[in-house]
Structures are given as structure tokens and as C-alpha cells.
Amino acid sequence: MIPKRLTLLASLLALALHATPSQAHDDGRDCTRQLPISFVEMQTPNLVFNASGQIVANGLLTLKGKLRVPTDCRERRGRGGLPAVLILHGSAGVDARGDFHAEALNAAGIATLEIDMWEARGVGSGASRPALPALTYADAFTALRFLSARSDIDPARIGVLGFSWGAVISMASATQNVATAVGGNLRFKAHAANYPICYAYNNPAIPNSGFGTPGSNPLTGAPILVQVGSQDDYDRANSSADGSARCIALKASLPAGEQAVMNVVRQDGAYHGWDRLMVPIKVNDPFGHLGADRFDPYARVELRPDVIKAYSSRQRVVRFFERNL
């Protein structure tokens, strides 16, 4: 899921770092008008592949998001801004997972912003999503810049939480090459990734898939929490394999200093999307079963909720950000 070439032109950096967020919505500076929930907009680069297979910016998209600030900012006057977490959806788009985690983070005094990467691109379903997560990396840093500019948010205490597709972005943004190429001097303070696709990293069959020093893409040093299920159909070839093994092996491949900032939690018996508290579904995805599903149109990836694991893993996410933001 890593592009063959991650070449972002200077124009992309200018767009990503200097595009002006929309002022059509409350920017949080007037405390008397601050609401617990507001809907915001910002401009993000529209990344596409050119004829040479390079990633370039082709204008701007209007990126929309749901901002939740847990307390009236009048109560914080003179006390500094709140920590915040950016929430990145999976291939299915915004669903129950965002609010499920946002509510717990807000209860802990952490603001949240969930952006809709699909609405900005006119994507109606996961089947019509962009070709690779790299085409949406800029959205995360656009949202980071947006949050950093708010007076009610502490720019030094902003983390990112992603599910599946969003988890890939969360992990990528924890690497120096991606953070520098797409974000310039912007960095997230902490990264949480629920069920990313770990077989894609440092994979000889996937050019420029580096993650960490072994992949010539050192980590930024920010803490990383990865949670993955043993029954995850993306990171296992068949039903007898352990879907968490690839993420565990990825951590083990890193030098000691990078291993120290990465925590991989195995969710025994959990399928992909265990915290998606909606009816179970099976979906087609060419990235499924170590990428073999691109050759089998009848293959299915199972998304099965687990209520107990959903709540326990959510609590782990909250504790992670409480410690690290």
C-alpha cells in the first residue's frame, strides 16, 4: 500500500503548509460562541499520480470535519489549549468508530477532529477509494495545521488515531520521510493505529515501503500504539495464520531505540474492525490476505465487531493519549 514513488513537489509543500483553512465556521477564538460540536472546513492538496507515476498536487480540495471540544473554552481562558486527537476513518468512510472513540477521548478532556477524506473526493464507497493511502497523507497534515492554529488547542499536544486505511496514514506520519515530505516541520505528538496492514511495510515486493531505519525511513520518535487482531484477514494468508504476526514482526525488525517507541497489542480472536460496532460484513479488497485477493475476486475480508474488545481497546487508546499528549 506504499506508492512506487513518493516524490512530492515544492508546490505540494506550499499547498499543504500554506492553504488557508475556511473561515466560514467558528474558529474557536470567540469563547462565548464555542459549541461542544462544530463542523469545519479546510483546504487540502488534491494528490494524484502523474504520467510518470509520481505523486503531485493537482489543485485543492475542501476537506470537511467534525470538531468536538469537550469543555467551554471560557473555562480555559488563560490556561492554555487542550490536547487533541485527529481521527482518520477506514476504507468504508466515516462510520460508528469515529464517534465511539471521540466520546471517550472527549470525556478524558481531549478534543477530537474527525475528517472525511472520501466526501472531499466524491468517493461513495471503499470500492472507489483512491488507489493508495499515500494520496491522502496530506489530509492528515492539513488537519494537523488546522488544529495547531486554533487558540483552544495546544499545538504541541496533537495526536492521530486511524482505523485500517487511516491506521496506515497514522503509521506513515510517524516516519521522517513522510512527515518531512508532506508536513514540512509539522509533527504529531503520538500515533495510534487500529489494524493497519503491516505486511506492506519493508516488503521487497513493494518499492518505497520503508518503515523505520531498516527501510531507510527512520521513525520520528513519537510513541506509536498498534492494535491488531489475531484473525485479521489482511495480514494473514489463510484462516489458520495469525493476523497479528506481521505487525509483531515489524516491530521486532526495528533497532532497539525504535522498538522502544512502538507498542503492538495483539487482540486475541479479534477480526479486522472489531471496534466497528455495526453489523458484521464481508468485503472485497485487493489488499486482503497479504495482497493475494487482487487475484481472487471472490475473496472476502471479514469485519466482525467484538463489544468487549471494542471497549477495552478504546480504553487503551485513551490511556495512550493521556500519557503521551
N, C-alpha and C positions, 0 to 999 in steps of 0.2 A: 504494500500500500504506500510505498515511498516512491516518489517520481524518479524517472531515469536521470533527470537533470533538475537540480534546484537552483536555477540561475535567475535571480530577481534583479531587475534593472534599477538604476538610480531613480527612475521615475516612480517605481513601486515604493521605494523607501520614502520618497517625498509625499506620495499619496497616503501611505499608511501612517506617517507621523504627523502630517500637517492637515489632513482632511478635517474640516470643521464639523463637530457634532451639531445636529439640528437644535435650534433654539425654540422650536415650536412647542416644546414641553417644559414643564417645571424643571429647572436645573438644580434645585435643592438649596440655592443660596438664600431664598426668601423663606426663613424658617416658619413664618406664620402661615405659609401655604403648603408646607410639606405634608404629603399624604403617605400612609404606610405602603401603598402600591401606586406606581405610576408607570406609564408606557412611554418609552423614549425612542429616539431615532439618532442614528449617526451614519456617517458616510464611510464606506469601506471599499478598498480596491476590488475590482472585478478581475480575478486572476483566471487566465486561460492559457492553454498551450498554443504556442505559435507553430509555424510550419516546420521548425527545426526541433520541436519537442521541448523548447524552453518555456518556463513559466514567466509570463509577462502580464502587466496590468493593462486592462482594456476598459478604461473609464472607471466610474464609481457606481456602487450600488447603495441603496438605502437599507441599512441594517436596523431592524426593529428589535426591541427587547422589553422585558418586564422587570422593572426595578422594584425591589422590596426593601424599605428601610425600616428596621424593627422598632425604632422609637422616634418620637417627635424631635426634630433637630433643635428645637428651642431648649430642650433639656440638656443638649450637648454644647450649648454656646460656651465658648472658652475652654472646652475640654478636649478639643481635637476631634478628628473624624473617626468613624467606625472602621473596623476591618470589613472586608468584602470578599465575596467569592463569585466568580464568573461561572455560570453553568452552561455546558455545551451538550446539546442533545445528540442522540444517535441517528442512525440511518432513517428511522421511521419519522423523524422530526420531533417537534415539541410534543411531549405526552405527559403522562402522570408522574414520571420520575422527577421532573424539574420541581414541581410544587411539593412533592413528597420530601425532597431533600431541603428545599428552600425553607419550608416551615420549621424544620428542626434547626437549621442554621440561624434563622431569624430569632428563634426562641433563645438561642445562645448569645444573642446580641451581635450577630454578623449579618451585614447587609448582603443581598444577592441580586445578581443581574443575570437573567436567562435570555439569551439572544436566539433569534430564529434565523438560522442560516439558509433554510430552504425557502421561506417566504420571499426573501430578498432576491432569489434566483428563479422564482416561479416554479419551484420543484413541488410536484404534487405527491410524490411517494418516494420511498427509498430506491425504487427501480429506476427513477430518473435523476438520481443524485449526481453530483459532479463525479468525474472519473476517479479522482484520488483526494484524500483528505488534505493534501498539500495545497489544493486550490482554495481551501477555506482557512488556512493558517492565519492569514491576515485578519480575519474576523476577530480572532481571539485578541490580537494585539490592538486592534481598533477599539474593542470593548475595554481593554486594559487602559488605554489612553483616556477614554471617555470617563471611566471611573476615577482615574488619577486626577482629573481636572475638577472633580466635584469637591466643594468645601466640606461636605458632610462625610466624606470618605478619606481615610488615611492612605495616601498613595504608596506608602512603604509597607502596607499590610493587605495586599490583594492576592488572593489565591485563585486557582482554577480547578473545577471539577467537571469531568467529562464521562459520558456513557458511550461505550463502543466507538463509533466514529469520533465522537467528542473526546473519548479517552485517548485515542491516537493523537489528537491535537494537543491534549494536556501533556502527554509524554514528550511529544516533539518540541513543545515550547520550553521544556526543561533541558534542552540541548543548546550548546553555544552557537552552533552554526545556524540553526533555525531562528533562535532568538535574535541573533545579530542581523541576519539577512532580512528578516521580516519585521522585527520590532525595534531595530536600532539599539538604543540604550534602555529600552523598556524590559523589565523582568518581572515575572510572577514570583511571589514570596514562597508559595507552596503549591504542589500539584497532586491532585487525586485523580486516579483513573480506574473506573469500574469496567472490567472486562475489555481491555484493549486487545489488539491482535498481535501477540508477541512474536509469532513465527516470522513476521515480516521484517523484524529488526536484525541487523548484522547477518543478513541472508545472502550468501554468494549469488543466488539466482536473481536477486533484486538489487540492481545498481543503486548506489547512494542511499542505502537503507541503514546507514550507520547510527548507532545509539551508544553513546559513551565512548571512552577512549579506544576500546578495541575496534570501533567502527570509525575512528578518526573524527568523531563528533562528541567531544567531551561534554559532560553534564555541567549545568550552571552552578551546581552546588546546592540548589534549593531542595528541600525534602520532597520525596515522591512516595505516595501511597498507591499501590496497585492491589486491587481486589479482583480475583478471578475464580470462576467455578471449575470444579473438577470435571463437570460434564459439559463444558463449553465446546460447542461443535465447531467453532472457528479454529481453535488451537489444538485439535486432535484429529487424527486421520480416520478413526472409527470409534465405535461405542465402547470399546474395551480400553482405549487410551485415556490418559489423564489430561484433561483440558487445561490444567494449571501448570503442567510441567514446562511448557515453553517460557512462561514468564519467570518461573523459578530459575530455569537455566540461564535466562538473560541476565538476571541479577548476578548469578554465580560467575558469569563470564567477565564481569567488570572488575577493575582493580579495587583494592580494599577501600580506598577513600570514596569511590563512587558507590560501592556496595553499602557503605555506611549511611548514605542519604536515601537509599531506596528500600522500602519495606513491601514485600509481596505477601499478601494474605490469601491463603487457599480456602475457598468456600467449599467444603466437602459436600458433594451431592448436588451442588447448585448448577443450573444451566445458565446460558447467556441471558442476561436481562432479569436476574432473579428479583431485583428491586423494582421491576416494572409491574406494579400491582394492577394488572389488567388481565383479561382472559388470555390463556396460553395460545400461542400461534406458532406456525412453522413458515419460514420464509425462504425464498431462493436468494442466494447471494454468491457471486462468483468467488468471493474471498473465503468461503466456508471450507472446512476440513482441509486446512493447510493450503488453500488455493485450488484444490482438486475439483471443487464444484464448478469451476469455469468450464470443465469438460463434461459435466453431467447436469443437464438442465432439469433433471428430476430430483436432484439432491435437495435436502432441506436442512436448515438450521433451526433448532428448536429454541424458542424463547418461552421459558416456563417460570412463573412467579413463585416465590417462596416467602411467605409472610414473615416467618420467624427470622430468616436470614436477611430479609429486607430491613427490618427494624434494627437488628444487631449491627449490620454493616453500615447503616445510616448513622448509628451512634458512634461507630469507629471513625467515620468521616468527620463528624462534628468535633470529636476529641482531637483528631489530627489537626484540624484548622485552629482549634482553641490553643493548642500547644505551639503552633508554628506561625500564626499571624499576630 
